[in-house]
């Protein structure tokens, strides 16, 4: 199970809008200068996302919620997104190579197959979107932010 803590932005009628960011370990090791992931994270866009889930328990803004998705679902989704267009590119390129010897048509056929693979992946992803195995689930709900009060002792 891949887990991530998210913060509640709002909760209305059983629907919660959650705000979460990437929790990569970048910045904690000594290889910052030579690490490609660290450099890409610094120059790339901010990795903050929103997710809307059905949660029947009333929540307050600022409250923490742990959300998870099964690893198998995540791996199947990644394979769909990356391998389907690649497979379409190779298959269409090979098909055009048997049909013609003109390199321009083979290249255009491969590109067209890649786009077709992308659209096939989108269709499959829309179907998978309604399956329960691909929906994030709430694992834990933290205490509301106003429940804990810290007293300072001097």
Secondary structure, DSSP 8 states (H G I E B T S, - for coil): -EEEEEEEEEEETTEEEEEEE----TTSSS-TTT-HHHHHHHHS---EEEEEEE--S---TT-EEEEEE-HHHHHHHHHHHHHHHHHHHHHHHHHHHHH---HHHHHHHHHHHHHHHHHHHHHHHHHHTTSGGGS-EEEEE---TTT-------
